[in-house]
Amino acid sequence: MDATGHIATGRQAPEMRARPHGVALRLLALGGSALAWLAMVAIVASVLVLNARDSVRHETRAAFQLANAFATLRLPTSFARRDMMAEAASIAADIETQRHVSAELRDAAGRPVPLRLPPQPLPDSAPGWFTALIRPEPLSDLIPIAQYPNVLGVLEIRADPRDEIAEAWTDFRRILPLLAATALTAIGVTMAITGLVLRRLGLLGAALERMRTGDLDHPAPQTGLTELAALSDGVNALAAHLAAQRAENRRLQARMMTLAEAERARIASDLHDGIGPQLFALQAAVGQAEDRARSQTDPALSAALAAVSRHAEAIRQSARAAIDDLRLTPTEDADLAEMLQELLIEFSDIAPQVGITLDAAPGLAEPDEAGQIALYRFVRESVLNALRHAAPQTIRVGLTQREGALVASVSDDGSGPMPAGRRGLGQSGMRDRASALGGRYLPPRREGPWTLTEFHLPRPPDQGPAR
């Protein structure tokens, strides 16, 4: 069996191939990048919100304290002879123009006192959810406006963080697109690196697939990645080991075929030396008995002896056919083309009504002994099948070089190949010989008016150039 036979079985049983399972690496990389980005956004957003809340609290508290001190210092005492409400209105107006604070002046009845303020631009507003996240605790203080002995009103100073919150929201909105761009860039880089790794793994997968189908002549390429270099080296080492094992198996199989051929020749020689003389002696004895029977004019005995003689002749012919089938008739020193030419001459003597020709390309590489025997047996079996079953007028035998292989072909213009169900042991034997030698046997098929069968035999690795 071929050293890669366990790999090549995938071509005969596709359902045995491993089915994809697990999670795709691209999906895993994409999901991991997205989760990492979401975690980064959550962390950055939390840090921004906490910093903004702390900043708003400190800014508004400082502004509130300054406004409170400002109002306390500028407000006249209750014994001063001045317009206290006008002074308080001026102070409130000044406070209203400041950031982060607001002021409201109310009279003794609690009614707001209008303030003369310059036009103020409307501050930007932040979303309610953002405002709720960073709004600090409210700060307010009431300063009474009194002129002894009466209380004229009250000045309320409040912290107003709206503008500070709006600024924080503006910064937050500017950072979010940067985060999104950074995330997309990181995901893109991650997917690009993942695609690169997958392409390199695909090269190794293709090399393993070629190994599975029996192609061990193309090593796995180096991927350029240090982490995959050991894997590439391992795949190539495995391919080299399988190739060595396959070559050794083919050498042993070729040796077995050579030994089997030698054993067939020995059996043929034993049959020839053992049965031949006995059959000759039997026919001689029967001939003498027939002469005596004719001299005694015994018709019944003569007829019986004639039948024995016919059967002995049939046995002799069968034994000769078996001996011829067991051994190769050409001389050992003849090349393949000469062996085939002598074989076709014998077939022409057997079937003179059939035109049998040999077309051997010049300068062909001579196969080794096992290959020579396999091609010879292929041509012999194929021509015999055509003569026995197809009744052809013409049989053409070809021997040529094609794609680094020696190709023997037999074509005939007979009635066509036998049905698949009637194919016997001859084709199985040729297929086994081809497999043992690393070649291919193509069974008879119809191509136009011709029936064609081929035997492809690869040139051995140590075979020199064609002679």
C-alpha positions in Angstrom: 0.0 0.0 0.0 1.2 3.5 -0.8 2.7 5.4 2.2 0.2 8.2 1.6 -2.7 5.8 1.2 -4.3 7.0 4.4 -4.1 10.5 3.1 -5.5 9.7 -0.4 -8.5 8.0 1.1 -10.1 11.4 1.4 -10.7 11.4 -2.4 -12.8 8.3 -2.1 -14.7 9.2 1.0 -15.4 13.0 1.1 -17.7 12.5 4.1 -14.7 11.6 6.2 -13.2 15.0 5.8 -13.0 17.0 9.0 -16.0 19.4 9.3 -15.3 23.0 10.5 -16.0 23.4 14.2 -15.3 26.0 16.8 -15.3 29.8 16.4 -13.9 31.5 13.3 -10.7 33.4 14.1 -12.0 36.5 12.2 -15.2 36.6 14.3 -13.2 36.1 17.5 -10.8 38.9 16.6 -13.6 41.2 15.7 -15.6 40.4 18.8 -12.5 40.8 21.0 -11.6 44.2 19.4 -15.2 45.4 19.8 -15.3 44.3 23.5 -11.9 46.0 24.1 -13.1 49.2 22.5 -16.3 49.2 24.5 -14.3 48.6 27.7 -12.0 51.5 26.7 -14.9 53.8 26.0 -16.5 52.9 29.3 -13.3 53.6 31.2 -12.5 56.8 29.4 -16.1 58.0 29.8 -16.1 57.2 33.5 -12.8 59.0 34.0 -14.1 62.0 32.0 -17.3 62.2 34.0 -15.6 61.9 37.3 -13.0 64.6 36.4 -15.7 66.9 35.0 -17.8 66.4 38.2 -14.9 67.2 40.4 -13.9 70.2 38.3 -17.5 71.6 38.3 -17.8 71.2 42.0 -14.5 73.0 42.7 -15.2 75.8 40.2 -18.7 76.5 41.3 -17.7 76.3 45.0 -14.8 78.8 44.5 -17.0 81.1 42.4 -19.8 81.0 45.0 -17.4 81.8 47.9 -15.9 84.7 45.9 -19.4 86.1 45.1 -20.4 85.7 48.7 -17.3 87.5 50.0 -17.8 90.2 47.3 -21.4 90.9 48.4 -20.5 90.9 52.1 -17.7 93.3 51.7 -19.4 95.7 49.3 -22.8 95.8 51.0 -23.0 99.0 53.3 -23.7 98.5 57.0 -27.3 98.9 58.2 -26.4 102.2 59.8 -25.1 103.9 56.6 -27.3 106.6 55.2 -27.3 105.3 51.6 -29.8 103.7 49.3 -29.3 100.1 50.5 -31.6 98.5 47.9 -29.8 100.3 45.1 -26.5 99.2 46.4 -27.8 95.6 46.7 -29.2 95.8 43.2 -25.8 96.9 41.9 -24.1 94.1 43.7 -26.6 91.5 42.4 -26.1 92.8 38.9 -22.3 92.5 39.2 -22.7 88.9 40.5 -25.0 88.0 37.7 -22.3 88.9 35.2 -19.9 86.5 36.8 -19.6 82.8 35.8 -20.8 79.9 37.8 -22.9 82.1 40.2 -26.3 83.9 40.1 -27.9 86.4 42.4 -31.5 87.4 43.1 -32.7 90.5 45.0 -36.1 90.4 46.6 -37.9 93.1 48.6 -39.4 92.7 52.1 -42.6 91.3 50.6 -40.5 88.6 48.7 -41.0 90.1 45.3 -38.0 89.9 42.9 -36.4 93.3 42.2 -35.5 93.8 38.5 -31.8 94.2 37.8 -30.3 96.2 35.0 -28.1 93.7 33.2 -26.3 93.9 29.8 -27.5 91.4 27.2 -26.0 88.0 28.0 -25.5 85.2 25.5 -27.5 82.0 26.2 -25.1 79.3 27.5 -24.9 76.0 25.7 -27.0 73.4 27.3 -25.9 69.8 28.0 -28.3 66.8 27.8 -30.2 66.1 31.0 -28.5 62.8 31.6 -25.1 64.4 31.4 -26.1 67.2 33.6 -27.5 64.8 36.2 -24.2 62.9 36.2 -21.9 65.8 37.0 -24.2 68.4 38.7 -22.7 69.1 42.2 -24.7 69.7 45.4 -26.6 73.0 45.3 -25.0 76.0 47.1 -26.9 79.1 48.2 -26.7 81.9 50.8 -29.1 84.6 51.9 -27.7 88.1 52.8 -30.3 90.4 54.5 -30.6 94.0 53.3 -31.3 96.1 56.3 -31.2 99.8 57.3 -31.6 100.1 60.9 -34.1 99.3 62.3 -35.9 97.9 59.1 -35.2 94.9 56.9 -35.6 96.1 53.3 -35.1 92.8 51.5 -32.8 89.9 51.0 -30.0 89.1 48.5 -29.8 85.4 47.6 -26.5 84.1 46.0 -26.6 80.7 44.3 -24.0 78.5 42.6 -24.9 78.1 38.9 -22.9 75.3 37.3 -24.7 75.3 33.9 -21.9 77.0 32.0 -19.3 74.8 33.5 -21.4 71.7 32.7 -21.8 73.0 29.1 -18.0 73.3 28.7 -17.5 69.8 30.1 -20.1 68.5 27.6 -18.4 70.3 24.7 -15.1 68.6 25.7 -16.8 65.3 26.0 -18.4 65.6 22.6 -15.0 66.3 21.1 -13.3 63.3 22.7 -16.0 60.8 21.7 -15.3 61.0 17.9 -11.6 60.6 18.7 -12.4 57.5 20.7 -14.5 56.1 17.8 -11.7 56.8 15.3 -9.2 55.2 17.6 -11.4 52.2 18.0 -12.0 51.8 14.3 -8.3 52.1 13.6 -7.5 49.5 16.3 -10.2 47.1 14.9 -8.9 47.7 11.4 -5.3 46.9 12.4 -6.4 43.9 14.3 -8.5 42.5 11.4 -5.6 43.2 9.0 -3.2 41.3 11.2 -5.7 38.5 11.6 -6.2 38.3 7.8 -2.4 38.1 7.4 -2.2 35.3 9.8 -5.1 33.5 8.2 -3.6 33.8 4.8 -0.4 32.3 6.1 -2.3 29.5 7.8 -4.2 29.0 4.5 -0.8 28.4 2.8 -0.1 25.7 5.3 -3.6 24.3 5.0 -3.1 24.1 1.2 0.2 22.3 1.7 -1.6 19.8 4.1 -4.4 19.4 1.5 -1.8 18.5 -1.2 -0.3 16.0 1.2 -3.7 14.5 1.9 -4.2 14.0 -1.9 -0.8 12.4 -2.2 1.2 15.4 -3.6 4.4 15.5 -1.6 6.6 17.3 -4.1 5.6 20.8 -3.2 6.8 21.9 0.3 4.9 24.2 2.5 6.1 27.8 2.0 7.7 29.9 4.7 5.1 32.3 6.0 7.5 35.0 7.2 6.1 34.7 10.8 8.4 33.4 13.4 5.6 31.7 15.3 4.5 29.7 12.2 8.1 28.9 11.1 8.2 25.8 13.3 4.8 24.7 11.9 6.0 25.1 8.3 9.2 23.2 9.1 7.1 20.4 10.7 4.8 20.1 7.7 7.8 20.0 5.4 9.5 17.4 7.6 6.3 15.3 7.6 6.1 15.6 3.8 9.7 14.5 3.4 9.1 11.6 5.8 6.0 10.5 3.9 7.8 10.9 0.6 10.7 8.7 1.8 8.3 6.1 3.1 6.3 6.2 -0.1 9.6 5.8 -2.1 10.6 2.9 0.1 7.2 1.3 -0.2 7.2 1.6 -3.9 10.8 0.2 -4.0 9.6 -2.8 -1.9 6.5 -3.2 -4.0 8.5 -3.1 -7.2 10.9 -5.7 -5.7 7.9 -7.8 -4.8 6.6 -7.6 -8.4 10.0 -8.6 -9.7 10.2 -11.5 -7.3 6.6 -12.5 -8.2 7.6 -12.4 -11.9 10.6 -14.6 -11.2 8.4 -17.0 -9.3 5.9 -17.1 -12.2 8.9 -17.9 -14.5 10.0 -20.6 -12.2 6.5 -22.1 -12.1 6.3 -21.9 -15.9 9.7 -23.7 -16.2 8.6 -26.4 -13.7 5.3 -26.9 -15.7 7.2 -27.0 -18.9 9.8 -29.5 -17.6 7.3 -31.6 -15.7 4.1 -31.8 -17.6 5.5 -31.4 -21.1 7.4 -34.7 -21.2 4.5 -36.6 -19.6 2.0 -35.2 -22.1 4.4 -36.1 -24.9 4.7 -39.7 -23.5 0.9 -39.9 -23.1 0.3 -38.9 -26.7 3.0 -41.3 -27.9 1.4 -44.2 -26.0 -2.0 -43.3 -27.3 -0.7 -43.2 -30.8 0.8 -46.8 -30.4 -2.5 -48.0 -29.0 -4.4 -46.5 -31.9 -2.1 -48.4 -34.4 -2.7 -51.7 -32.6 -6.5 -51.0 -32.4 -6.6 -50.3 -36.2 -4.7 -53.6 -36.9 -7.2 -55.5 -34.8 -10.1 -53.7 -36.6 -11.8 -52.7 -33.3 -13.8 -49.5 -34.1 -14.9 -48.9 -30.6 -11.4 -49.0 -29.2 -10.1 -46.8 -32.0 -12.8 -44.2 -31.3 -12.0 -44.2 -27.5 -8.3 -43.9 -28.1 -8.9 -41.0 -30.6 -11.0 -39.2 -27.9 -8.1 -39.7 -25.4 -5.7 -38.3 -28.0 -7.9 -35.2 -28.5 -8.2 -34.5 -24.8 -4.4 -35.0 -24.3 -3.8 -32.4 -27.1 -6.2 -30.0 -25.5 -4.5 -30.4 -22.1 -1.1 -29.8 -23.9 -2.5 -26.6 -25.5 -3.9 -25.4 -22.2 -0.6 -26.1 -20.4 1.3 -24.2 -23.1 -1.0 -21.2 -22.8 -0.6 -21.2 -19.0 3.1 -21.4 -19.4 3.2 -18.6 -21.9 1.0 -16.4 -19.6 3.2 -17.1 -16.6 6.6 -16.1 -18.1 7.8 -13.2 -20.2 8.9 -14.6 -23.5 11.3 -11.8 -24.7 15.0 -11.9 -23.7 16.1 -10.0 -20.6 18.4 -7.7 -22.5 15.7 -6.3 -24.8 14.3 -2.8 -24.1 10.6 -2.2 -23.7 10.0 -1.2 -27.3 11.6 -4.4 -28.5 9.7 -6.5 -26.0 6.4 -5.0 -27.2 7.3 -5.4 -30.8 7.9 -9.1 -30.3 4.7 -9.4 -28.4 2.7 -7.8 -31.2 4.3 -10.1 -33.7 3.0 -13.1 -31.7 -0.5 -11.5 -31.6 -0.3 -10.9 -35.4 0.4 -14.6 -35.9 -2.6 -15.5 -33.6 -5.0 -13.0 -35.3 -3.6 -12.2 -38.8 -6.9 -10.6 -39.8 -6.3 -7.7 -37.3 -3.9 -4.9 -38.1 -1.7 -4.5 -35.0 0.8 -1.6 -35.0 3.2 -0.1 -32.5 4.1 3.6 -32.3 7.0 4.1 -29.9 8.4 7.7 -29.6 12.2 7.8 -30.1 14.5 8.6 -27.1 12.2 7.4 -24.4 13.5 6.8 -20.9 13.7 3.1 -20.1 11.8 2.1 -17.0 13.2 -0.1 -14.3 12.6 -3.8 -14.3 9.3 -3.6 -12.4 8.0 -0.8 -14.6 9.0 -2.8 -17.7 7.1 -5.8 -16.5 4.0 -3.7 -15.6 3.9 -2.0 -19.0 4.5 -5.3 -20.8 1.7 -7.0 -18.9 -0.6 -4.0 -19.5 -0.2 -4.1 -23.3 -0.5 -7.9 -23.3 -3.7 -7.9 -21.2 -5.3 -5.0 -23.1 -4.6 -6.5 -26.6 -5.9 -9.8 -25.5 -9.1 -8.2 -24.1 -9.6 -6.4 -27.4 -9.1 -9.6 -29.4 -11.4 -11.6 -27.2 -14.3 -9.3 -26.6 -14.3 -6.4 -29.2 -13.7 -8.1 -32.6 -11.6 -5.1 -33.9 -10.1 -4.6 -37.3 -7.3 -2.4 -36.1 -5.3 -2.3 -32.8 -2.9 0.5 -32.1 -0.3 0.4 -29.3 1.4 3.7 -28.4 4.4 4.4 -26.1 5.3 8.0 -25.4 6.5 10.5 -22.8 3.9 12.8 -21.3 4.2 15.2 -18.3 7.2 13.4 -16.9 5.6 10.0 -17.2 6.0 7.1 -19.6 2.5 6.4 -21.1 1.5 3.2 -22.8 -1.8 3.2 -24.6 -3.9 0.6 -26.4 -6.7 1.6 -28.7 -9.0 -0.5 -31.0 -11.9 0.1 -33.3 -13.9 -2.7 -32.0 -17.3 -2.9 -30.4 -16.3 -0.9 -27.3 -15.3 -1.7 -23.7 -17.1 -4.3 -21.6 -19.8 -3.1 -19.2 -18.6 -2.2 -15.8 -20.2 -5.2 -14.2 -18.3 -7.6 -16.4 -14.8 -6.3 -15.8 -12.7 -9.1 -14.4 -9.4 -9.6 -12.5 -7.3 -8.3 -15.4 -8.2 -4.7 -14.8 -7.9 -5.0 -11.1 -4.4 -6.4 -11.5 -3.4 -3.6 -13.8 -4.8 -1.0 -11.3 -2.9 -2.7 -8.5 0.4 -2.6 -10.5 -0.1 1.1 -11.3 -0.8 2.0 -7.7 2.2 0.0 -6.5 4.5 1.9 -8.8 3.0 5.3 -8.2 1.3 5.4 -11.6 -2.2 5.5 -13.0 -4.3 3.0 -14.9 -7.1 4.4 -17.0 -9.6 1.7 -17.8 -11.1 1.4 -21.4 -13.2 4.3 -22.5 -14.8 5.3 -25.7 -13.3 8.2 -27.7 -15.1 8.5 -31.0 -14.8 5.3 -33.0 -11.9 4.1 -30.8 -11.8 2.3 -27.4 -8.8 3.7 -25.5 -7.0 2.5 -22.3 -3.8 3.9 -20.8 -1.1 3.1 -18.3 0.9 6.1 -16.8 4.2 5.2 -15.2 6.1 8.0 -13.5 9.9 8.0 -14.1 11.8 7.0 -11.0 13.3 10.0 -9.1 16.9 8.7 -9.8 16.2 8.1 -13.4 18.5 9.9 -15.7 17.6 11.8 -18.8 15.9 10.0 -21.7 18.2 7.9 -23.8 
